[in-house]
């Protein structure tokens, strides 16, 4: 297996742990990451804050790994 593929798998495994630990649904693709969840209409602000916090967690992880 190519070292690039191994590195990609190592990084995506860690990113999935970020989302799983906060009960956020996600899909990881080679060039894209999707986060999603569902809520009542009255809870949209709470959900938006949760997803935004996970994006910040991901940004910190990527910066720490110089990605």
MMTF fields as JSON, N, C-alpha, C and O atoms, coordinates in Angstrom:
{
  "mmtfVersion": "1.0.0",
  "mmtfProducer": "UNKNOWN",
  "numBonds": 267,
  "numAtoms": 268,
  "numGroups": 67,
  "numChains": 1,
  "numModels": 1,
  "chainsPerModel": [1],
  "groupsPerChain": [67],
  "chainIdList": ["A"],
  "bondAtomList": [4, 2, 8, 6, 12, 10, 16, 14, 20, 18, 24, 22, 28, 26, 32, 30, 36, 34, 40, 38, 44, 42, 48, 46, 52, 50, 56, 54, 60, 58, 64, 62, 68, 66, 72, 70, 76, 74, 80, 78, 84, 82, 88, 86, 92, 90, 96, 94, 100, 98, 104, 102, 108, 106, 112, 110, 116, 114, 120, 118, 124, 122, 128, 126, 132, 130, 136, 134, 140, 138, 144, 142, 148, 146, 152, 150, 156, 154, 160, 158, 164, 162, 168, 166, 172, 170, 176, 174, 180, 178, 184, 182, 188, 186, 192, 190, 196, 194, 200, 198, 204, 202, 208, 206, 212, 210, 216, 214, 220, 218, 224, 222, 228, 226, 232, 230, 236, 234, 240, 238, 244, 242, 248, 246, 252, 250, 256, 254, 260, 258, 264, 262],
  "bondOrderList": [1, 1, 1, 1, 1, 1, 1, 1, 1, 1, 1, 1, 1, 1, 1, 1, 1, 1, 1, 1, 1, 1, 1, 1, 1, 1, 1, 1, 1, 1, 1, 1, 1, 1, 1, 1, 1, 1, 1, 1, 1, 1, 1, 1, 1, 1, 1, 1, 1, 1, 1, 1, 1, 1, 1, 1, 1, 1, 1, 1, 1, 1, 1, 1, 1, 1],
  "groupList": [{"groupName": "UNK", "atomNameList": ["N", "CA", "C", "O"], "elementList": ["N", "C", "C", "O"], "formalChargeList": [0, 0, 0, 0], "bondAtomList": [1, 0, 2, 1, 3, 2], "bondOrderList": [1, 1, 2], "singleLetterCode": "X", "chemCompType": "L-PEPTIDE LINKING"}],
  "groupTypeList": [0, 0, 0, 0, 0, 0, 0, 0, 0, 0, 0, 0, 0, 0, 0, 0, 0, 0, 0, 0, 0, 0, 0, 0, 0, 0, 0, 0, 0, 0, 0, 0, 0, 0, 0, 0, 0, 0, 0, 0, 0, 0, 0, 0, 0, 0, 0, 0, 0, 0, 0, 0, 0, 0, 0, 0, 0, 0, 0, 0, 0, 0, 0, 0, 0, 0, 0],
  "groupIdList": [1, 2, 3, 4, 5, 6, 7, 8, 9, 10, 11, 12, 13, 14, 15, 16, 17, 18, 19, 20, 21, 22, 23, 24, 25, 26, 27, 28, 29, 30, 31, 32, 33, 34, 35, 36, 37, 38, 39, 40, 41, 42, 43, 44, 45, 46, 47, 48, 49, 50, 51, 52, 53, 54, 55, 56, 57, 58, 59, 60, 61, 62, 63, 64, 65, 66, 67],
  "secStructList": [7, 7, 2, 2, 2, 2, 2, 2, 2, 2, 2, 2, 2, 2, 2, 2, 2, 2, 2, 2, 6, 6, 6, 7, 3, 3, 3, 3, 7, 1, 1, 7, 3, 3, 3, 3, 7, 7, 7, 7, 4, 4, 4, 2, 2, 2, 2, 2, 2, 2, 2, 2, 2, 2, 2, 2, 2, 2, 2, 2, 2, 2, 2, 2, 6, 6, 7],
  "xCoordList": [0.838, 0.0, 0.888, 1.892, 0.522, 1.278, 1.293, 0.322, 2.383, 2.47, 1.444, 0.97, 1.096, 0.064, -1.292, -2.037, -1.613, -2.885, -2.897, -3.9, -1.803, -1.718, -1.862, -2.556, -1.216, -1.346, -2.783, -3.307, -3.424, -4.814, -5.708, -6.548, -5.54, -6.353, -6.107, -7.04, -4.873, -4.556, -5.219, -5.754, -5.196, -5.816, -7.329, -7.955, -7.933, -9.396, -9.917, -11.022, -9.158, -9.579, -9.661, -10.609, -8.687, -8.7, -9.828, -10.448, -10.104, -11.18, -12.542, -13.426, -12.718, -14.006, -14.222, -15.362, -13.158, -13.277, -13.775, -14.519, -13.37, -13.83, -15.354, -16.026, -15.885, -17.323, -18.102, -19.161, -17.593, -18.285, -18.419, -19.435, -17.404, -17.439, -18.498, -18.846, -19.006, -20.022, -21.363, -22.239, -21.524, -22.777, -23.249, -24.424, -22.325, -22.64, -22.478, -21.496, -23.428, -23.333, -22.355, -22.246, -21.648, -20.653, -20.405, -20.668, -19.892, -19.403, -18.047, -17.896, -17.069, -15.739, -15.499, -15.691, -15.083, -14.723, -13.273, -12.675, -12.711, -11.305, -11.043, -9.98, -12.008, -11.794, -12.897, -13.055, -13.661, -14.792, -15.175, -14.993, -15.696, -16.232, -17.594, -17.744, -18.586, -19.934, -20.347, -20.217, -20.844, -21.42, -22.902, -23.324, -23.688, -25.124, -25.779, -25.205, -26.959, -27.77, -29.194, -29.474, -30.064, -31.441, -31.904, -31.354, -32.922, -33.459, -34.84, -35.29, -35.494, -36.759, -36.457, -35.358, -37.417, -37.248, -36.853, -36.077, -37.372, -37.067, -35.636, -35.164, -34.943, -33.589, -32.496, -31.367, -32.828, -31.851, -30.614, -29.497, -30.794, -29.641, -28.706, -27.485, -29.269, -28.452, -27.678, -26.487, -28.351, -27.697, -26.608, -25.525, -26.892, -25.892, -24.647, -23.525, -24.835, -23.693, -22.921, -21.691, -23.624, -22.943, -22.094, -20.94, -22.663, -21.916, -20.747, -19.668, -20.951, -19.869, -18.733, -17.563, -19.064, -18.036, -17.239, -16.026, -17.889, -17.171, -16.257, -15.163, -16.694, -15.846, -14.607, -13.504, -14.783, -13.641, -12.703, -11.484, -13.265, -12.442, -11.612, -10.424, -12.253, -11.554, -10.456, -9.352, -10.741, -9.736, -8.529, -7.39, -8.764, -7.661, -6.837, -5.608, -7.521, -6.826, -5.951, -4.787, -6.514, -5.763, -4.575, -3.49, -4.766, -3.654, -2.557, -1.369, -2.952, -1.969, -1.146, 0.008, -1.749, -1.058, -0.512, -0.109, -0.509, 0.032, -0.599, 0.083, -1.905, -2.639, -3.44, -4.12],
  "yCoordList": [-1.174, 0.0, 1.243, 1.298, 2.207, 3.446, 4.186, 4.134, 4.863, 5.598, 6.729, 7.076, 7.309, 8.359, 7.801, 8.456, 6.616, 5.992, 5.689, 5.917, 5.186, 4.89, 6.167, 6.175, 7.248, 8.517, 9.024, 9.5, 8.926, 9.369, 8.586, 9.172, 7.285, 6.46, 6.803, 6.829, 7.061, 7.425, 8.74, 8.859, 9.716, 11.005, 10.917, 11.506, 10.203, 10.127, 9.314, 9.569, 8.35, 7.585, 8.502, 8.417, 9.365, 10.309, 11.321, 11.679, 11.787, 12.765, 12.14, 12.805, 10.896, 10.251, 10.113, 10.149, 9.958, 9.883, 11.201, 11.203, 12.321, 13.638, 13.714, 14.17, 13.273, 13.378, 12.324, 12.618, 11.123, 10.036, 10.325, 9.992, 10.939, 11.194, 12.221, 12.34, 12.957, 13.976, 13.627, 14.484, 12.384, 11.907, 12.763, 13.119, 13.083, 13.808, 12.83, 12.09, 12.829, 11.963, 12.583, 13.806, 11.734, 12.26, 11.278, 10.08, 11.824, 11.048, 11.619, 12.832, 10.756, 11.18, 10.714, 9.542, 11.627, 11.334, 11.737, 12.367, 11.388, 11.71, 13.209, 13.643, 14.002, 15.445, 16.24, 17.433, 15.588, 16.269, 15.584, 14.377, 16.349, 15.826, 16.454, 17.672, 15.631, 16.134, 15.81, 14.673, 16.817, 16.635, 16.916, 17.825, 16.14, 16.402, 15.775, 14.903, 16.223, 15.707, 16.18, 16.819, 15.881, 16.337, 16.892, 16.568, 17.728, 18.321, 18.896, 18.951, 19.318, 20.032, 21.422, 21.947, 21.995, 23.328, 24.335, 25.252, 24.175, 25.106, 24.954, 25.815, 23.876, 23.614, 23.844, 23.384, 24.55, 24.752, 25.496, 25.164, 26.482, 27.244, 26.341, 26.458, 25.446, 24.522, 23.586, 23.353, 23.052, 22.146, 22.872, 22.328, 24.082, 24.869, 25.071, 24.948, 25.377, 25.551, 24.254, 24.274, 23.113, 21.809, 21.502, 21.095, 21.697, 21.394, 22.36, 21.951, 23.622, 24.602, 24.243, 24.378, 23.792, 23.379, 22.199, 22.142, 21.256, 20.109, 20.546, 20.005, 21.513, 22.032, 22.694, 22.541, 23.419, 24.031, 22.958, 23.103, 21.875, 20.761, 20.184, 19.907, 20.005, 19.463, 20.415, 19.974, 21.697, 22.682, 22.657, 22.746, 22.538, 22.451, 21.185, 21.218, 20.069, 18.806, 18.917, 18.516, 19.461, 19.584, 20.519, 20.238, 21.623, 22.557, 21.898, 22.094, 21.125, 20.46, 19.431, 19.162, 18.866, 17.881, 18.49, 17.779, 19.825, 20.574, 20.16, 19.969, 20.028, 19.676, 20.85, 20.74],
  "zCoordList": [0.0, 0.0, 0.0, 0.71, -0.774, -0.873, 0.465, 1.219, 0.749, 2.016, 2.073, 3.155, 0.92, 0.901, 1.31, 2.04, 0.854, 1.22, 2.719, 3.394, 3.225, 4.662, 5.475, 6.492, 5.043, 5.751, 5.704, 6.711, 4.535, 4.405, 5.355, 6.037, 5.405, 6.297, 7.762, 8.565, 8.1, 9.493, 9.876, 10.979, 9.0, 9.305, 9.337, 10.218, 8.406, 8.398, 9.568, 10.046, 10.038, 11.215, 12.431, 13.211, 12.593, 13.707, 13.581, 14.582, 12.373, 12.206, 12.489, 13.031, 12.136, 12.428, 13.925, 14.388, 14.682, 16.147, 16.731, 17.712, 16.136, 16.585, 16.475, 17.4, 15.357, 15.127, 15.906, 16.459, 15.95, 16.658, 18.146, 18.754, 18.731, 20.168, 20.556, 21.731, 19.585, 19.853, 19.203, 19.092, 18.779, 18.186, 17.015, 16.922, 16.137, 14.913, 13.754, 13.693, 12.852, 11.678, 10.685, 10.59, 9.951, 9.019, 7.889, 8.001, 6.802, 5.665, 5.306, 5.162, 5.164, 4.748, 3.318, 2.993, 2.486, 1.105, 0.898, 1.77, -0.228, -0.495, -0.45, -0.005, -0.908, -0.96, -0.272, -0.53, 0.602, 1.214, 2.525, 2.682, 3.442, 4.694, 4.904, 4.804, 5.195, 5.443, 6.869, 7.323, 7.565, 8.899, 8.797, 8.081, 9.508, 9.494, 10.716, 11.369, 11.005, 12.105, 11.862, 10.848, 12.756, 12.625, 13.971, 15.024, 13.904, 15.127, 14.844, 13.699, 15.909, 15.757, 15.208, 15.386, 14.558, 13.999, 15.072, 14.805, 16.265, 17.356, 17.887, 18.629, 17.519, 18.017, 16.974, 17.143, 15.906, 14.833, 15.332, 14.937, 16.178, 16.685, 17.489, 17.379, 18.292, 19.083, 18.165, 18.371, 17.156, 16.216, 15.43, 15.215, 15.008, 14.278, 15.141, 14.648, 16.414, 17.322, 17.502, 17.538, 17.616, 17.755, 16.535, 16.662, 15.353, 14.128, 13.95, 13.523, 14.271, 14.186, 15.135, 14.779, 16.33, 17.295, 16.759, 16.958, 16.086, 15.524, 14.387, 14.227, 13.603, 12.531, 13.135, 12.609, 14.222, 14.921, 15.465, 15.381, 16.025, 16.501, 15.36, 15.522, 14.201, 13.039, 12.577, 12.256, 12.54, 12.12, 13.055, 12.595, 14.354, 15.312, 15.095, 15.155, 14.844, 14.59, 13.346, 13.361, 12.273, 11.029, 11.193, 10.683, 11.897, 12.121, 12.964, 12.704, 13.961, 14.816, 14.025, 14.358, 12.983, 12.153, 10.857, 9.937, 10.816, 9.659, 8.344, 7.337, 8.376, 7.148, 6.642, 5.621]
}
